[in-house]
Amino acid sequence: MNHRGDDLESDDEYLNQDWHDDNEEVEVTVDASATKQERIERPVSSKKRSGSAIGEPDDEEIVTTQKKMKTKSPKNLLLEAGKDVQSSFLWAAFNHALKLQGEEIDADKFTADDFAETREKAGISKYEKSMATYLKSGVLSSVKRMKKWKVEKSPMIIIVCASALRAVAVLKELSSLNIRAAKLFAKHMNVSDQVAMLENNSYPIAVGTPNRLLKLIQTDKDVKGEGALSLDFTELIVIDCSEDKKKFTVCTMNDTAPDMMQFIQESVVPQMKKRKTIKFGMF
């Protein structure tokens, strides 16, 4: 807070502050000969005045200001930073996770062009509470195409979550779209059931966890080397940046980051080398 405009009685008052104390007793003298309107109360003590008395914030104001400054989480800062920062973050996480696994990195550095952008230049607060609202914010080439999606094994959108619990929450958020969504996580379904589900149905949206998604692209491969889950026609990989109690996300948790980056290495990167119509998104 800028207090330069606060009223001060004189320069001497500002420079010499040795005239008042918070705990001082102030003696009041009254001119008995003056009229009622003319009576003036004058402090006699010359002790130092407190900081708050000259416009400086007290402890309560400082604490309140600090709380306001800490309201933005790492997730919100990342999402508000834009595509350049998001691409740099994902590339750093990608490199780190694969190098720890001893994997060779066979990919060009991610850039802002690899990320979808909303047509609405709106702040995160306008869509952060709902995945459905985010998908309708312009990250897709066409919402109508999503609703009419008929490609088996290859969902138009794949949303990657850190846990089955979070995936279930995202599915609830998507219910307002009235669109079929594949459940590609371990809760209540085994891999073989999900393989059959993908081979016999078309899903505009799939919601899954890194480990299960990785298993599905590696399972039941055909003569072309494609697994039960294919990204041949997929257009958007949404990285759900929901944080745990320690502010880690699917890209930074020790339990999920290795599989997340391996999934990108094995399935997303090859598609990016073939075409420009597959993008990352962060929510």
C-alpha positions as CSV (number, residue, x, y, z in Angstrom):
1,M,0.0,0.0,0.0
2,N,1.3,3.4,-0.9
3,H,1.0,5.9,1.9
4,R,2.8,8.8,0.2
5,G,-0.5,10.6,0.0
6,D,-1.3,10.4,3.7
7,D,-1.9,13.7,5.4
8,L,0.9,14.8,7.8
9,E,0.8,17.9,9.9
10,S,4.3,19.0,9.0
11,D,7.7,17.8,7.9
12,D,8.9,18.1,11.5
13,E,6.1,15.7,12.6
14,Y,7.2,13.1,10.0
15,L,11.0,13.4,10.8
16,N,10.7,13.7,14.5
17,Q,8.5,10.9,15.8
18,D,9.6,11.0,19.5
19,W,6.4,12.4,20.8
20,H,3.9,9.6,21.4
21,D,3.6,6.0,22.6
22,D,0.8,3.5,22.4
23,N,0.6,3.2,26.1
24,E,1.1,6.8,27.1
25,E,-1.4,8.6,29.3
26,V,-2.5,11.9,27.7
27,E,-3.1,14.8,29.9
28,V,-5.7,17.2,28.7
29,T,-5.7,20.9,29.5
30,V,-8.7,23.1,29.0
31,D,-8.6,26.8,28.7
32,A,-11.3,27.8,31.2
33,S,-11.7,31.3,29.7
34,A,-12.4,29.9,26.3
35,T,-15.9,29.3,25.0
36,K,-17.2,25.7,24.5
37,Q,-16.4,25.8,20.8
38,E,-12.9,27.2,21.4
39,R,-11.8,24.6,24.0
40,I,-8.8,22.7,22.6
41,E,-7.5,19.4,23.8
42,R,-3.7,19.3,23.8
43,P,-1.5,16.3,24.5
44,V,1.3,17.1,26.9
45,S,3.5,14.1,26.6
46,S,6.3,14.1,23.9
47,K,6.8,10.3,23.6
48,K,7.0,8.5,20.2
49,R,3.8,7.9,18.2
50,S,3.1,4.3,16.9
51,G,3.7,3.4,13.3
52,S,0.0,2.8,12.6
53,A,-0.7,6.3,13.8
54,I,1.3,7.8,10.8
55,G,-0.3,5.5,8.2
56,E,1.9,2.4,8.4
57,P,0.0,-1.0,8.4
58,D,-0.5,-2.8,11.6
59,D,0.2,-6.5,12.1
60,E,-3.4,-7.5,11.3
61,E,-3.2,-5.6,8.0
62,I,0.1,-7.3,7.1
63,V,-1.2,-10.8,7.8
64,T,-4.3,-10.1,5.7
65,T,-2.2,-8.8,2.8
66,Q,0.1,-11.9,3.0
67,K,-2.9,-14.2,2.9
68,K,-4.2,-12.5,-0.3
69,M,-0.8,-12.9,-1.9
70,K,-0.8,-16.6,-1.2
71,T,-4.2,-17.4,-2.7
72,K,-2.8,-18.5,-6.1
73,S,-1.6,-22.1,-6.2
74,P,1.2,-23.4,-8.5
75,K,-1.5,-24.9,-10.7
76,N,-3.3,-21.6,-11.2
77,L,0.0,-19.8,-11.8
78,L,0.8,-22.4,-14.5
79,L,-2.5,-22.2,-16.2
80,E,-2.6,-18.4,-16.2
81,A,1.0,-18.2,-17.5
82,G,0.0,-19.2,-21.0
83,K,1.3,-21.7,-23.6
84,D,4.9,-20.7,-23.7
85,V,5.4,-21.4,-20.0
86,Q,3.2,-24.5,-20.1
87,S,5.3,-26.0,-23.0
88,S,8.5,-25.3,-21.1
89,F,7.2,-26.8,-17.9
90,L,6.0,-30.0,-19.7
91,W,9.3,-30.4,-21.6
92,A,11.2,-30.0,-18.4
93,A,9.1,-32.6,-16.6
94,F,9.2,-34.9,-19.7
95,N,13.0,-34.8,-19.8
96,H,13.4,-35.2,-16.0
97,A,11.2,-38.3,-15.8
98,L,12.6,-40.1,-18.8
99,K,16.2,-39.4,-17.8
100,L,15.5,-40.9,-14.4
101,Q,14.3,-44.0,-16.1
102,G,17.3,-44.2,-18.3
103,E,15.2,-43.6,-21.4
104,E,16.4,-41.9,-24.6
105,I,14.3,-38.9,-25.5
106,D,13.1,-39.1,-29.1
107,A,11.2,-35.9,-29.4
108,D,11.5,-32.3,-30.5
109,K,11.2,-29.8,-27.7
110,F,7.6,-28.9,-27.0
111,T,6.6,-25.4,-28.0
112,A,3.5,-23.2,-27.6
113,D,2.3,-24.5,-31.0
114,D,1.9,-27.9,-29.5
115,F,-0.8,-26.6,-27.1
116,A,-4.4,-25.8,-27.7
117,E,-5.6,-22.3,-27.1
118,T,-9.0,-21.1,-26.1
119,R,-10.7,-18.7,-28.5
120,E,-11.9,-16.8,-25.5
121,K,-9.1,-14.7,-24.0
122,A,-10.5,-15.3,-20.6
123,G,-8.9,-15.8,-17.2
124,I,-8.8,-19.2,-15.7
125,S,-11.4,-18.3,-13.1
126,K,-14.1,-18.5,-15.9
127,Y,-13.6,-22.1,-16.6
128,E,-11.5,-23.6,-13.8
129,K,-14.3,-25.2,-11.9
130,S,-15.6,-27.4,-14.7
131,M,-13.9,-29.6,-17.3
132,A,-17.0,-29.4,-19.5
133,T,-16.8,-25.6,-19.5
134,Y,-13.1,-25.8,-20.4
135,L,-13.7,-28.1,-23.4
136,K,-16.4,-25.6,-24.7
137,S,-14.0,-22.6,-24.3
138,G,-12.5,-23.1,-27.7
139,V,-9.8,-25.7,-27.3
140,L,-11.6,-28.0,-29.7
141,S,-11.9,-27.5,-33.4
142,S,-15.5,-28.3,-33.2
143,V,-17.8,-29.3,-30.3
144,K,-20.3,-30.7,-32.8
145,R,-17.7,-33.1,-34.2
146,M,-17.0,-34.3,-30.6
147,K,-20.7,-35.1,-30.1
148,K,-20.8,-37.0,-33.4
149,W,-17.5,-38.9,-33.0
150,K,-17.6,-42.4,-34.4
151,V,-14.0,-43.6,-34.4
152,E,-13.3,-46.8,-32.5
153,K,-10.2,-47.2,-30.3
154,S,-9.2,-43.6,-30.8
155,P,-11.2,-41.0,-28.7
156,M,-11.2,-37.4,-29.9
157,I,-10.1,-36.2,-26.4
158,I,-8.1,-38.1,-23.7
159,I,-8.0,-36.5,-20.3
160,V,-5.2,-37.7,-18.0
161,C,-5.8,-37.6,-14.3
162,A,-3.5,-38.4,-11.4
163,S,-5.9,-40.9,-9.7
164,A,-9.0,-42.9,-10.2
165,L,-10.8,-40.7,-7.6
166,R,-10.0,-37.6,-9.6
167,A,-11.0,-39.3,-12.8
168,V,-14.4,-40.1,-11.4
169,A,-14.8,-36.4,-10.3
170,V,-13.9,-35.3,-13.9
171,L,-16.5,-37.7,-15.3
172,K,-19.1,-36.1,-13.1
173,E,-18.1,-32.7,-14.4
174,L,-18.5,-33.9,-18.0
175,S,-22.0,-35.3,-17.4
176,S,-23.6,-32.0,-18.5
177,L,-22.3,-32.6,-22.0
178,N,-24.4,-35.8,-22.4
179,I,-21.6,-37.5,-24.2
180,R,-20.3,-41.1,-23.8
181,A,-16.9,-41.2,-22.0
182,A,-14.6,-44.2,-21.7
183,K,-13.4,-45.0,-18.1
184,L,-9.7,-45.9,-18.6
185,F,-8.6,-46.3,-15.0
186,A,-8.3,-49.2,-12.6
187,K,-11.4,-48.7,-10.5
188,H,-14.0,-51.4,-11.1
189,M,-12.6,-52.4,-14.5
190,N,-9.7,-54.6,-15.6
191,V,-7.6,-54.2,-18.7
192,S,-9.3,-56.9,-20.7
193,D,-12.7,-55.3,-20.1
194,Q,-11.4,-52.0,-21.3
195,V,-9.8,-53.5,-24.4
196,A,-13.1,-55.0,-25.4
197,M,-14.9,-51.7,-24.7
198,L,-12.5,-49.7,-26.9
199,E,-12.6,-52.3,-29.7
200,N,-16.4,-52.4,-29.9
201,N,-17.4,-48.8,-29.2
202,S,-16.5,-45.2,-30.1
203,Y,-16.0,-42.6,-27.4
204,P,-15.6,-38.9,-28.0
205,I,-13.9,-38.6,-24.6
206,A,-11.7,-40.9,-22.5
207,V,-10.7,-40.2,-19.0
208,G,-7.9,-42.2,-17.5
209,T,-4.8,-42.5,-15.4
210,P,-1.2,-42.6,-16.8
211,N,-0.5,-46.3,-15.8
212,R,-3.7,-47.7,-17.3
213,L,-3.4,-45.6,-20.5
214,L,0.1,-46.8,-20.9
215,K,-1.0,-50.4,-20.5
216,L,-3.8,-50.0,-23.0
217,I,-1.5,-48.6,-25.8
218,Q,0.9,-51.6,-25.1
219,T,-1.8,-54.3,-24.9
220,D,-3.4,-56.3,-27.7
221,K,-1.3,-54.8,-30.5
222,D,-2.3,-55.5,-34.1
223,V,-0.2,-56.0,-37.2
224,K,0.4,-52.3,-37.3
225,G,1.8,-52.3,-33.8
226,E,-1.2,-50.4,-32.4
227,G,-2.6,-51.3,-29.0
228,A,-6.1,-51.4,-27.7
229,L,-6.0,-47.7,-27.3
230,S,-4.9,-45.7,-30.4
231,L,-4.2,-42.0,-30.8
232,D,-4.3,-42.1,-34.6
233,F,-7.3,-39.7,-34.7
234,T,-7.1,-38.2,-31.2
235,E,-7.0,-34.4,-31.3
236,L,-6.5,-33.3,-27.7
237,I,-4.6,-34.6,-24.7
238,V,-5.8,-32.8,-21.6
239,I,-3.4,-32.9,-18.7
240,D,-5.5,-32.5,-15.6
241,C,-3.4,-30.4,-13.2
242,S,-5.4,-31.1,-10.0
243,E,-3.0,-30.9,-7.0
244,D,-2.6,-33.2,-4.1
245,K,-2.0,-31.9,-0.5
246,K,1.6,-31.2,-1.3
247,K,0.8,-29.3,-4.5
248,F,2.1,-32.0,-6.8
249,T,0.3,-32.8,-10.0
250,V,0.2,-35.8,-12.4
251,C,3.3,-34.4,-14.1
252,T,5.3,-34.1,-10.9
253,M,4.1,-36.9,-8.5
254,N,6.6,-39.7,-8.1
255,D,3.8,-42.2,-8.6
256,T,2.4,-40.8,-11.8
257,A,5.1,-38.8,-13.6
258,P,7.1,-41.7,-15.0
259,D,4.0,-43.4,-16.6
260,M,2.7,-40.0,-17.7
261,M,5.9,-39.1,-19.6
262,Q,6.2,-42.7,-21.0
263,F,2.7,-42.4,-22.3
264,I,3.6,-39.2,-24.0
265,Q,6.8,-40.7,-25.4
266,E,5.2,-43.8,-26.8
267,S,1.9,-42.5,-28.1
268,V,1.7,-38.7,-28.3
269,V,5.1,-37.8,-29.7
270,P,4.8,-40.2,-32.7
271,Q,1.5,-38.6,-33.6
272,M,3.0,-35.1,-33.3
273,K,5.7,-36.1,-35.8
274,K,3.0,-37.2,-38.3
275,R,0.5,-34.4,-38.0
276,K,-0.2,-31.0,-36.5
277,T,-3.8,-31.8,-35.5
278,I,-3.0,-33.3,-32.1
279,K,-2.5,-30.8,-29.2
280,F,-1.9,-30.7,-25.5
281,G,-4.2,-28.9,-23.2
282,M,-3.8,-28.1,-19.5
283,F,-6.7,-27.8,-17.1
